[in-house]
Amino acid sequence: MFLNKGLVNFAAAAPLLLGMALGAHLGAKYALKIGDAKLRILFLIIVALSSAKLLLT
């Protein structure tokens, strides 16, 4: 839909693609390394901090 209308900015999309791919790869490696229990705690901390930021701003 966006590509057909010429609305895709490929100059901005390329670095975003590389960053997302690198982040997904490193995140998956780290998640396997630390295990389920620590990953759950890390996730809950990040959700709590994000919620607090949204509520306080």
CHARMM internal coordinates of N, CA and C (Angstrom, degrees):
IC EDIT
DIST 1 N 1 CA 1.4395
DIST 1 CA 1 C 1.5287
ANGL 1 N 1 CA 1 C 110.29
DIST 1 C 2 N 1.3324
ANGL 1 CA 1 C 2 N 117.86
DIHE 1 N 1 CA 1 C 2 N -53.45
DIST 2 N 2 CA 1.4570
ANGL 1 C 2 N 2 CA 120.85
DIHE 1 CA 1 C 2 N 2 CA -179.27
DIST 2 CA 2 C 1.5194
ANGL 2 N 2 CA 2 C 111.15
DIHE 1 C 2 N 2 CA 2 C -73.20
DIST 2 C 3 N 1.3306
ANGL 2 CA 2 C 3 N 115.73
DIHE 2 N 2 CA 2 C 3 N -36.03
DIST 3 N 3 CA 1.4614
ANGL 2 C 3 N 3 CA 119.92
DIHE 2 CA 2 C 3 N 3 CA 179.95
DIST 3 CA 3 C 1.5172
ANGL 3 N 3 CA 3 C 110.98
DIHE 2 C 3 N 3 CA 3 C -66.08
DIST 3 C 4 N 1.3167
ANGL 3 CA 3 C 4 N 116.92
DIHE 3 N 3 CA 3 C 4 N -39.86
DIST 4 N 4 CA 1.4657
ANGL 3 C 4 N 4 CA 120.95
DIHE 3 CA 3 C 4 N 4 CA 179.47
DIST 4 CA 4 C 1.5236
ANGL 4 N 4 CA 4 C 112.11
DIHE 3 C 4 N 4 CA 4 C -62.87
DIST 4 C 5 N 1.3146
ANGL 4 CA 4 C 5 N 117.47
DIHE 4 N 4 CA 4 C 5 N -31.66
DIST 5 N 5 CA 1.4685
ANGL 4 C 5 N 5 CA 121.53
DIHE 4 CA 4 C 5 N 5 CA -178.58
DIST 5 CA 5 C 1.5301
ANGL 5 N 5 CA 5 C 112.62
DIHE 4 C 5 N 5 CA 5 C -91.80
DIST 5 C 6 N 1.3368
ANGL 5 CA 5 C 6 N 117.19
DIHE 5 N 5 CA 5 C 6 N 0.75
DIST 6 N 6 CA 1.4536
ANGL 5 C 6 N 6 CA 120.84
DIHE 5 CA 5 C 6 N 6 CA 178.77
DIST 6 CA 6 C 1.5172
ANGL 6 N 6 CA 6 C 113.80
DIHE 5 C 6 N 6 CA 6 C 73.50
DIST 6 C 7 N 1.3193
ANGL 6 CA 6 C 7 N 117.12
DIHE 6 N 6 CA 6 C 7 N 28.76
DIST 7 N 7 CA 1.4611
ANGL 6 C 7 N 7 CA 121.25
DIHE 6 CA 6 C 7 N 7 CA -176.44
DIST 7 CA 7 C 1.5244
ANGL 7 N 7 CA 7 C 113.70
DIHE 6 C 7 N 7 CA 7 C -97.33
DIST 7 C 8 N 1.3135
ANGL 7 CA 7 C 8 N 117.78
DIHE 7 N 7 CA 7 C 8 N 5.75
DIST 8 N 8 CA 1.4553
ANGL 7 C 8 N 8 CA 121.08
DIHE 7 CA 7 C 8 N 8 CA -178.84
DIST 8 CA 8 C 1.5270
ANGL 8 N 8 CA 8 C 109.20
DIHE 7 C 8 N 8 CA 8 C -92.90
DIST 8 C 9 N 1.3141
ANGL 8 CA 8 C 9 N 116.08
DIHE 8 N 8 CA 8 C 9 N 124.47
DIST 9 N 9 CA 1.4616
ANGL 8 C 9 N 9 CA 122.05
DIHE 8 CA 8 C 9 N 9 CA 177.57
DIST 9 CA 9 C 1.5260
ANGL 9 N 9 CA 9 C 107.54
DIHE 8 C 9 N 9 CA 9 C -93.85
DIST 9 C 10 N 1.3323
ANGL 9 CA 9 C 10 N 116.13
DIHE 9 N 9 CA 9 C 10 N 97.23
DIST 10 N 10 CA 1.4567
ANGL 9 C 10 N 10 CA 120.32
DIHE 9 CA 9 C 10 N 10 CA -175.83
DIST 10 CA 10 C 1.5290
ANGL 10 N 10 CA 10 C 112.45
DIHE 9 C 10 N 10 CA 10 C -68.92
DIST 10 C 11 N 1.3144
ANGL 10 CA 10 C 11 N 117.69
DIHE 10 N 10 CA 10 C 11 N -26.28
DIST 11 N 11 CA 1.4639
ANGL 10 C 11 N 11 CA 120.40
DIHE 10 CA 10 C 11 N 11 CA 177.18
DIST 11 CA 11 C 1.5261
ANGL 11 N 11 CA 11 C 110.87
DIHE 10 C 11 N 11 CA 11 C -66.14
DIST 11 C 12 N 1.3132
ANGL 11 CA 11 C 12 N 117.90
DIHE 11 N 11 CA 11 C 12 N -33.40
DIST 12 N 12 CA 1.4640
ANGL 11 C 12 N 12 CA 121.40
DIHE 11 CA 11 C 12 N 12 CA 177.32
DIST 12 CA 12 C 1.5256
ANGL 12 N 12 CA 12 C 111.22
DIHE 11 C 12 N 12 CA 12 C -87.33
DIST 12 C 13 N 1.3240
ANGL 12 CA 12 C 13 N 116.90
DIHE 12 N 12 CA 12 C 13 N -28.08
DIST 13 N 13 CA 1.4602
ANGL 12 C 13 N 13 CA 120.39
DIHE 12 CA 12 C 13 N 13 CA -176.28
DIST 13 CA 13 C 1.5254
ANGL 13 N 13 CA 13 C 112.35
DIHE 12 C 13 N 13 CA 13 C -72.36
DIST 13 C 14 N 1.3242
ANGL 13 CA 13 C 14 N 118.12
DIHE 13 N 13 CA 13 C 14 N -34.35
DIST 14 N 14 CA 1.4662
ANGL 13 C 14 N 14 CA 120.78
DIHE 13 CA 13 C 14 N 14 CA -176.94
DIST 14 CA 14 C 1.5321
ANGL 14 N 14 CA 14 C 112.41
DIHE 13 C 14 N 14 CA 14 C -62.71
DIST 14 C 15 N 1.3440
ANGL 14 CA 14 C 15 N 119.65
DIHE 14 N 14 CA 14 C 15 N -50.48
DIST 15 N 15 CA 1.4715
ANGL 14 C 15 N 15 CA 118.11
DIHE 14 CA 14 C 15 N 15 CA 177.74
DIST 15 CA 15 C 1.5293
ANGL 15 N 15 CA 15 C 112.77
DIHE 14 C 15 N 15 CA 15 C -64.65
DIST 15 C 16 N 1.3222
ANGL 15 CA 15 C 16 N 116.79
DIHE 15 N 15 CA 15 C 16 N -33.85
DIST 16 N 16 CA 1.4683
ANGL 15 C 16 N 16 CA 119.56
DIHE 15 CA 15 C 16 N 16 CA 177.44
DIST 16 CA 16 C 1.5240
ANGL 16 N 16 CA 16 C 110.87
DIHE 15 C 16 N 16 CA 16 C -64.27
DIST 16 C 17 N 1.3160
ANGL 16 CA 16 C 17 N 116.34
DIHE 16 N 16 CA 16 C 17 N -41.48
DIST 17 N 17 CA 1.4639
ANGL 16 C 17 N 17 CA 121.14
DIHE 16 CA 16 C 17 N 17 CA 178.20
DIST 17 CA 17 C 1.5185
ANGL 17 N 17 CA 17 C 110.91
DIHE 16 C 17 N 17 CA 17 C -61.65
DIST 17 C 18 N 1.3220
ANGL 17 CA 17 C 18 N 116.65
DIHE 17 N 17 CA 17 C 18 N -46.12
DIST 18 N 18 CA 1.4653
ANGL 17 C 18 N 18 CA 120.06
DIHE 17 CA 17 C 18 N 18 CA 179.47
DIST 18 CA 18 C 1.5236
ANGL 18 N 18 CA 18 C 111.61
DIHE 17 C 18 N 18 CA 18 C -63.96
DIST 18 C 19 N 1.3116
ANGL 18 CA 18 C 19 N 116.95
DIHE 18 N 18 CA 18 C 19 N -42.43
DIST 19 N 19 CA 1.4625
ANGL 18 C 19 N 19 CA 120.36
DIHE 18 CA 18 C 19 N 19 CA 178.84
DIST 19 CA 19 C 1.5184
ANGL 19 N 19 CA 19 C 112.98
DIHE 18 C 19 N 19 CA 19 C -64.54
DIST 19 C 20 N 1.3236
ANGL 19 CA 19 C 20 N 116.23
DIHE 19 N 19 CA 19 C 20 N -41.09
DIST 20 N 20 CA 1.4675
ANGL 19 C 20 N 20 CA 120.18
DIHE 19 CA 19 C 20 N 20 CA 178.78
DIST 20 CA 20 C 1.5159
ANGL 20 N 20 CA 20 C 111.03
DIHE 19 C 20 N 20 CA 20 C -66.42
DIST 20 C 21 N 1.3420
ANGL 20 CA 20 C 21 N 117.28
DIHE 20 N 20 CA 20 C 21 N -41.84
DIST 21 N 21 CA 1.4621
ANGL 20 C 21 N 21 CA 121.05
DIHE 20 CA 20 C 21 N 21 CA -179.48
DIST 21 CA 21 C 1.5283
ANGL 21 N 21 CA 21 C 110.56
DIHE 20 C 21 N 21 CA 21 C -65.40
DIST 21 C 22 N 1.3290
ANGL 21 CA 21 C 22 N 116.74
DIHE 21 N 21 CA 21 C 22 N -44.53
DIST 22 N 22 CA 1.4647
ANGL 21 C 22 N 22 CA 120.49
DIHE 21 CA 21 C 22 N 22 CA 178.97
DIST 22 CA 22 C 1.5250
ANGL 22 N 22 CA 22 C 111.08
DIHE 21 C 22 N 22 CA 22 C -64.66
DIST 22 C 23 N 1.3263
ANGL 22 CA 22 C 23 N 117.09
DIHE 22 N 22 CA 22 C 23 N -43.69
DIST 23 N 23 CA 1.4639
ANGL 22 C 23 N 23 CA 120.66
DIHE 22 CA 22 C 23 N 23 CA 179.08
DIST 23 CA 23 C 1.5230
ANGL 23 N 23 CA 23 C 112.63
DIHE 22 C 23 N 23 CA 23 C -63.77
DIST 23 C 24 N 1.3214
ANGL 23 CA 23 C 24 N 116.93
DIHE 23 N 23 CA 23 C 24 N -39.65
DIST 24 N 24 CA 1.4660
ANGL 23 C 24 N 24 CA 120.32
DIHE 23 CA 23 C 24 N 24 CA 178.37
DIST 24 CA 24 C 1.5245
ANGL 24 N 24 CA 24 C 110.94
DIHE 23 C 24 N 24 CA 24 C -65.85
DIST 24 C 25 N 1.3247
ANGL 24 CA 24 C 25 N 116.20
DIHE 24 N 24 CA 24 C 25 N -42.09
DIST 25 N 25 CA 1.4665
ANGL 24 C 25 N 25 CA 120.32
DIHE 24 CA 24 C 25 N 25 CA 179.97
DIST 25 CA 25 C 1.5259
ANGL 25 N 25 CA 25 C 111.12
DIHE 24 C 25 N 25 CA 25 C -64.35
DIST 25 C 26 N 1.3304
ANGL 25 CA 25 C 26 N 116.21
DIHE 25 N 25 CA 25 C 26 N -50.62
DIST 26 N 26 CA 1.4626
ANGL 25 C 26 N 26 CA 119.32
DIHE 25 CA 25 C 26 N 26 CA -179.18
DIST 26 CA 26 C 1.5248
ANGL 26 N 26 CA 26 C 111.87
DIHE 25 C 26 N 26 CA 26 C -66.77
DIST 26 C 27 N 1.3235
ANGL 26 CA 26 C 27 N 117.06
DIHE 26 N 26 CA 26 C 27 N -37.59
DIST 27 N 27 CA 1.4657
ANGL 26 C 27 N 27 CA 120.39
DIHE 26 CA 26 C 27 N 27 CA 178.04
DIST 27 CA 27 C 1.5194
ANGL 27 N 27 CA 27 C 112.56
DIHE 26 C 27 N 27 CA 27 C -63.67
DIST 27 C 28 N 1.3285
ANGL 27 CA 27 C 28 N 116.19
DIHE 27 N 27 CA 27 C 28 N -40.90
DIST 28 N 28 CA 1.4709
ANGL 27 C 28 N 28 CA 119.81
DIHE 27 CA 27 C 28 N 28 CA 178.66
DIST 28 CA 28 C 1.5221
ANGL 28 N 28 CA 28 C 111.16
DIHE 27 C 28 N 28 CA 28 C -66.82
DIST 28 C 29 N 1.3337
ANGL 28 CA 28 C 29 N 117.05
DIHE 28 N 28 CA 28 C 29 N -41.29
DIST 29 N 29 CA 1.4689
ANGL 28 C 29 N 29 CA 120.01
DIHE 28 CA 28 C 29 N 29 CA 177.79
DIST 29 CA 29 C 1.5209
ANGL 29 N 29 CA 29 C 110.77
DIHE 28 C 29 N 29 CA 29 C -62.37
DIST 29 C 30 N 1.3353
ANGL 29 CA 29 C 30 N 116.57
DIHE 29 N 29 CA 29 C 30 N -44.20
DIST 30 N 30 CA 1.4641
ANGL 29 C 30 N 30 CA 120.93
DIHE 29 CA 29 C 30 N 30 CA -178.84
DIST 30 CA 30 C 1.5250
ANGL 30 N 30 CA 30 C 110.79
DIHE 29 C 30 N 30 CA 30 C -66.53
DIST 30 C 31 N 1.3355
ANGL 30 CA 30 C 31 N 116.81
DIHE 30 N 30 CA 30 C 31 N -39.80
DIST 31 N 31 CA 1.4669
ANGL 30 C 31 N 31 CA 120.47
DIHE 30 CA 30 C 31 N 31 CA -179.93
DIST 31 CA 31 C 1.5207
ANGL 31 N 31 CA 31 C 110.91
DIHE 30 C 31 N 31 CA 31 C -63.53
DIST 31 C 32 N 1.3187
ANGL 31 CA 31 C 32 N 117.49
DIHE 31 N 31 CA 31 C 32 N -39.38
DIST 32 N 32 CA 1.4658
ANGL 31 C 32 N 32 CA 120.11
DIHE 31 CA 31 C 32 N 32 CA 177.68
DIST 32 CA 32 C 1.5264
ANGL 32 N 32 CA 32 C 111.18
DIHE 31 C 32 N 32 CA 32 C -69.46
DIST 32 C 33 N 1.3139
ANGL 32 CA 32 C 33 N 116.51
DIHE 32 N 32 CA 32 C 33 N -32.28
DIST 33 N 33 CA 1.4606
ANGL 32 C 33 N 33 CA 121.11
DIHE 32 CA 32 C 33 N 33 CA -177.95
DIST 33 CA 33 C 1.5207
ANGL 33 N 33 CA 33 C 112.26
DIHE 32 C 33 N 33 CA 33 C -71.30
DIST 33 C 34 N 1.3482
ANGL 33 CA 33 C 34 N 117.66
DIHE 33 N 33 CA 33 C 34 N -41.66
DIST 34 N 34 CA 1.4681
ANGL 33 C 34 N 34 CA 119.38
DIHE 33 CA 33 C 34 N 34 CA -173.62
DIST 34 CA 34 C 1.5258
ANGL 34 N 34 CA 34 C 113.41
DIHE 33 C 34 N 34 CA 34 C -87.00
DIST 34 C 35 N 1.3208
ANGL 34 CA 34 C 35 N 118.37
DIHE 34 N 34 CA 34 C 35 N -20.00
DIST 35 N 35 CA 1.4525
ANGL 34 C 35 N 35 CA 120.45
DIHE 34 CA 34 C 35 N 35 CA 177.18
DIST 35 CA 35 C 1.5198
ANGL 35 N 35 CA 35 C 113.85
DIHE 34 C 35 N 35 CA 35 C 90.90
DIST 35 C 36 N 1.3254
ANGL 35 CA 35 C 36 N 114.47
DIHE 35 N 35 CA 35 C 36 N 167.40
DIST 36 N 36 CA 1.4563
ANGL 35 C 36 N 36 CA 121.92
DIHE 35 CA 35 C 36 N 36 CA -173.76
DIST 36 CA 36 C 1.5322
ANGL 36 N 36 CA 36 C 113.86
DIHE 35 C 36 N 36 CA 36 C -65.11
DIST 36 C 37 N 1.3238
ANGL 36 CA 36 C 37 N 116.33
DIHE 36 N 36 CA 36 C 37 N -45.56
DIST 37 N 37 CA 1.4694
ANGL 36 C 37 N 37 CA 119.75
DIHE 36 CA 36 C 37 N 37 CA -174.49
DIST 37 CA 37 C 1.5320
ANGL 37 N 37 CA 37 C 111.03
DIHE 36 C 37 N 37 CA 37 C -64.56
DIST 37 C 38 N 1.3254
ANGL 37 CA 37 C 38 N 116.82
DIHE 37 N 37 CA 37 C 38 N -46.66
DIST 38 N 38 CA 1.4672
ANGL 37 C 38 N 38 CA 119.55
DIHE 37 CA 37 C 38 N 38 CA -180.00
DIST 38 CA 38 C 1.5230
ANGL 38 N 38 CA 38 C 111.09
DIHE 37 C 38 N 38 CA 38 C -68.81
DIST 38 C 39 N 1.3127
ANGL 38 CA 38 C 39 N 116.80
DIHE 38 N 38 CA 38 C 39 N -34.66
DIST 39 N 39 CA 1.4573
ANGL 38 C 39 N 39 CA 120.25
DIHE 38 CA 38 C 39 N 39 CA 178.55
DIST 39 CA 39 C 1.5255
ANGL 39 N 39 CA 39 C 110.91
DIHE 38 C 39 N 39 CA 39 C -65.35
DIST 39 C 40 N 1.3316
ANGL 39 CA 39 C 40 N 116.74
DIHE 39 N 39 CA 39 C 40 N -39.91
DIST 40 N 40 CA 1.4702
ANGL 39 C 40 N 40 CA 120.45
DIHE 39 CA 39 C 40 N 40 CA 177.68
DIST 40 CA 40 C 1.5201
ANGL 40 N 40 CA 40 C 111.00
DIHE 39 C 40 N 40 CA 40 C -62.81
DIST 40 C 41 N 1.3273
ANGL 40 CA 40 C 41 N 117.29
DIHE 40 N 40 CA 40 C 41 N -42.62
DIST 41 N 41 CA 1.4636
ANGL 40 C 41 N 41 CA 121.31
DIHE 40 CA 40 C 41 N 41 CA 178.94
DIST 41 CA 41 C 1.5266
ANGL 41 N 41 CA 41 C 110.12
DIHE 40 C 41 N 41 CA 41 C -64.42
DIST 41 C 42 N 1.3307
ANGL 41 CA 41 C 42 N 117.00
DIHE 41 N 41 CA 41 C 42 N -44.99
DIST 42 N 42 CA 1.4640
ANGL 41 C 42 N 42 CA 121.31
DIHE 41 CA 41 C 42 N 42 CA 178.52
DIST 42 CA 42 C 1.5277
ANGL 42 N 42 CA 42 C 110.84
DIHE 41 C 42 N 42 CA 42 C -60.11
DIST 42 C 43 N 1.3226
ANGL 42 CA 42 C 43 N 116.91
DIHE 42 N 42 CA 42 C 43 N -42.88
DIST 43 N 43 CA 1.4615
ANGL 42 C 43 N 43 CA 121.46
DIHE 42 CA 42 C 43 N 43 CA 178.66
DIST 43 CA 43 C 1.5237
ANGL 43 N 43 CA 43 C 111.07
DIHE 42 C 43 N 43 CA 43 C -62.22
DIST 43 C 44 N 1.3166
ANGL 43 CA 43 C 44 N 117.61
DIHE 43 N 43 CA 43 C 44 N -44.82
DIST 44 N 44 CA 1.4622
ANGL 43 C 44 N 44 CA 120.94
DIHE 43 CA 43 C 44 N 44 CA -180.00
DIST 44 CA 44 C 1.5240
ANGL 44 N 44 CA 44 C 111.93
DIHE 43 C 44 N 44 CA 44 C -64.86
DIST 44 C 45 N 1.3287
ANGL 44 CA 44 C 45 N 117.00
DIHE 44 N 44 CA 44 C 45 N -36.68
DIST 45 N 45 CA 1.4676
ANGL 44 C 45 N 45 CA 120.18
DIHE 44 CA 44 C 45 N 45 CA 177.33
DIST 45 CA 45 C 1.5225
ANGL 45 N 45 CA 45 C 110.01
DIHE 44 C 45 N 45 CA 45 C -64.59
DIST 45 C 46 N 1.3329
ANGL 45 CA 45 C 46 N 116.61
DIHE 45 N 45 CA 45 C 46 N -45.17
DIST 46 N 46 CA 1.4668
ANGL 45 C 46 N 46 CA 120.30
DIHE 45 CA 45 C 46 N 46 CA -179.20
DIST 46 CA 46 C 1.5208
ANGL 46 N 46 CA 46 C 110.82
DIHE 45 C 46 N 46 CA 46 C -64.65
DIST 46 C 47 N 1.3171
ANGL 46 CA 46 C 47 N 117.60
DIHE 46 N 46 CA 46 C 47 N -40.58
DIST 47 N 47 CA 1.4672
ANGL 46 C 47 N 47 CA 120.71
DIHE 46 CA 46 C 47 N 47 CA 178.18
DIST 47 CA 47 C 1.5237
ANGL 47 N 47 CA 47 C 110.57
DIHE 46 C 47 N 47 CA 47 C -65.16
DIST 47 C 48 N 1.3194
ANGL 47 CA 47 C 48 N 117.22
DIHE 47 N 47 CA 47 C 48 N -42.14
DIST 48 N 48 CA 1.4623
ANGL 47 C 48 N 48 CA 120.51
DIHE 47 CA 47 C 48 N 48 CA 179.63
DIST 48 CA 48 C 1.5267
ANGL 48 N 48 CA 48 C 111.21
DIHE 47 C 48 N 48 CA 48 C -64.18
DIST 48 C 49 N 1.3279
ANGL 48 CA 48 C 49 N 117.30
DIHE 48 N 48 CA 48 C 49 N -43.82
DIST 49 N 49 CA 1.4701
ANGL 48 C 49 N 49 CA 120.35
DIHE 48 CA 48 C 49 N 49 CA 178.53
DIST 49 CA 49 C 1.5269
ANGL 49 N 49 CA 49 C 111.83
DIHE 48 C 49 N 49 CA 49 C -65.39
DIST 49 C 50 N 1.3237
ANGL 49 CA 49 C 50 N 116.84
DIHE 49 N 49 CA 49 C 50 N -40.67
DIST 50 N 50 CA 1.4685
ANGL 49 C 50 N 50 CA 120.03
DIHE 49 CA 49 C 50 N 50 CA 178.04
DIST 50 CA 50 C 1.5178
ANGL 50 N 50 CA 50 C 110.89
DIHE 49 C 50 N 50 CA 50 C -64.93
DIST 50 C 51 N 1.3259
ANGL 50 CA 50 C 51 N 117.24
DIHE 50 N 50 CA 50 C 51 N -40.76
DIST 51 N 51 CA 1.4604
ANGL 50 C 51 N 51 CA 121.09
DIHE 50 CA 50 C 51 N 51 CA 178.68
DIST 51 CA 51 C 1.5244
ANGL 51 N 51 CA 51 C 110.70
DIHE 50 C 51 N 51 CA 51 C -64.42
DIST 51 C 52 N 1.3090
ANGL 51 CA 51 C 52 N 116.52
DIHE 51 N 51 CA 51 C 52 N -43.43
DIST 52 N 52 CA 1.4667
ANGL 51 C 52 N 52 CA 120.31
DIHE 51 CA 51 C 52 N 52 CA 179.76
DIST 52 CA 52 C 1.5287
ANGL 52 N 52 CA 52 C 110.45
DIHE 51 C 52 N 52 CA 52 C -63.02
DIST 52 C 53 N 1.3163
ANGL 52 CA 52 C 53 N 116.65
DIHE 52 N 52 CA 52 C 53 N -41.19
DIST 53 N 53 CA 1.4688
ANGL 52 C 53 N 53 CA 119.21
DIHE 52 CA 52 C 53 N 53 CA 178.96
DIST 53 CA 53 C 1.5200
ANGL 53 N 53 CA 53 C 110.97
DIHE 52 C 53 N 53 CA 53 C -62.78
DIST 53 C 54 N 1.3381
ANGL 53 CA 53 C 54 N 116.28
DIHE 53 N 53 CA 53 C 54 N -43.41
DIST 54 N 54 CA 1.4686
ANGL 53 C 54 N 54 CA 119.66
DIHE 53 CA 53 C 54 N 54 CA 179.53
DIST 54 CA 54 C 1.5199
ANGL 54 N 54 CA 54 C 111.84
DIHE 53 C 54 N 54 CA 54 C -64.40
DIST 54 C 55 N 1.3236
ANGL 54 CA 54 C 55 N 116.60
DIHE 54 N 54 CA 54 C 55 N -39.35
DIST 55 N 55 CA 1.4594
ANGL 54 C 55 N 55 CA 119.86
DIHE 54 CA 54 C 55 N 55 CA -178.72
DIST 55 CA 55 C 1.5274
ANGL 55 N 55 CA 55 C 112.71
DIHE 54 C 55 N 55 CA 55 C -72.75
DIST 55 C 56 N 1.3354
ANGL 55 CA 55 C 56 N 117.44
DIHE 55 N 55 CA 55 C 56 N -29.80
DIST 56 N 56 CA 1.4582
ANGL 55 C 56 N 56 CA 120.68
DIHE 55 CA 55 C 56 N 56 CA -175.68
DIST 56 CA 56 C 1.5265
ANGL 56 N 56 CA 56 C 113.96
DIHE 55 C 56 N 56 CA 56 C -91.79
DIST 56 C 57 N 1.3155
ANGL 56 CA 56 C 57 N 116.82
DIHE 56 N 56 CA 56 C 57 N -9.10
DIST 57 N 57 CA 1.4772
ANGL 56 C 57 N 57 CA 118.21
DIHE 56 CA 56 C 57 N 57 CA 179.68
DIST 57 CA 57 C 1.5091
ANGL 57 N 57 CA 57 C 111.02
DIHE 56 C 57 N 57 CA 57 C -113.71
END
COOR INIT
IC SEED 1 N 1 CA 1 C
IC BUILD
